[in-house]
Amino acid sequence: MRLALELILPALLIVCALAVTFSKRLLVSVVIYTSFSLIMSVIWVLLESPDLAITEAAVGAGVSGLLLIYTLKKIHALKGTSDE
């Protein structure tokens, strides 16, 4: 099981990196970036670094994702948003 994860997770990181590069929609790019951070946090757990895993999940997926979505909303890059 662990060996399968050690082979699949790095491959998923490469797929996420390529997908975020070629994505045309900004919101899709943010979601892929967030999933990249979550996959990376699982890798940190497998490498027995729980402190880095928690930091990656909190900052990489949580705070950064929210800030990027807020920025997209602020610059009116998301459909259906308005400052009323």
C-alpha positions in Angstrom: 0.0 0.0 0.0 2.7 2.4 1.0 4.8 1.6 -2.1 1.8 2.3 -4.3 1.3 5.7 -2.7 5.0 6.5 -3.1 4.6 5.8 -6.8 1.2 7.4 -7.4 1.6 10.6 -5.4 4.6 12.0 -7.2 2.9 11.2 -10.5 -0.1 13.1 -9.3 2.1 16.1 -8.4 3.4 16.2 -12.0 -0.1 15.9 -13.4 -1.2 18.8 -11.2 1.8 20.9 -12.2 1.1 20.4 -15.9 -2.6 20.9 -15.5 -2.3 24.2 -13.7 0.2 25.4 -16.3 -2.2 24.6 -19.2 -5.5 25.5 -17.6 -7.3 28.4 -19.3 -9.6 29.3 -16.4 -8.2 30.9 -13.3 -10.5 29.3 -10.8 -9.7 25.8 -12.1 -6.0 26.7 -11.7 -6.6 27.7 -8.1 -8.4 24.4 -7.4 -5.6 22.4 -9.0 -3.0 24.4 -7.0 -4.9 23.6 -3.8 -5.0 19.9 -4.7 -1.3 20.0 -5.4 -0.7 21.3 -1.8 -3.0 18.6 -0.3 -1.1 15.9 -2.2 2.2 17.4 -1.0 1.0 17.3 2.6 0.2 13.6 2.2 3.8 13.1 0.9 5.1 14.9 4.0 3.2 12.5 6.2 4.7 9.6 4.3 8.1 11.1 4.8 7.3 11.2 8.6 7.3 15.0 8.8 3.9 15.8 10.4 4.9 19.4 11.2 5.6 20.1 7.5 2.4 18.3 6.5 0.3 20.4 8.8 2.0 23.6 7.6 1.5 22.6 4.0 -2.1 21.8 4.4 -2.9 25.0 6.4 -0.9 27.5 4.4 -0.5 25.9 1.0 -4.1 24.6 0.6 -6.0 26.7 3.2 -4.7 30.2 3.4 -3.2 30.5 -0.1 -6.3 29.0 -1.7 -8.6 31.4 0.1 -6.4 34.4 -0.8 -6.3 33.4 -4.4 -10.0 33.0 -4.6 -10.6 36.3 -2.8 -8.2 38.0 -5.3 -10.1 36.5 -8.3 -13.3 37.8 -6.8 -11.8 41.2 -6.2 -10.5 41.6 -9.7 -13.9 40.4 -11.1 -12.3 37.3 -12.7 -15.1 35.1 -11.4 -18.5 35.2 -13.1 -21.4 36.4 -11.1 -19.5 38.6 -8.7 -20.2 42.2 -8.0 -19.3 44.8 -5.4 -22.8 45.9 -4.4 
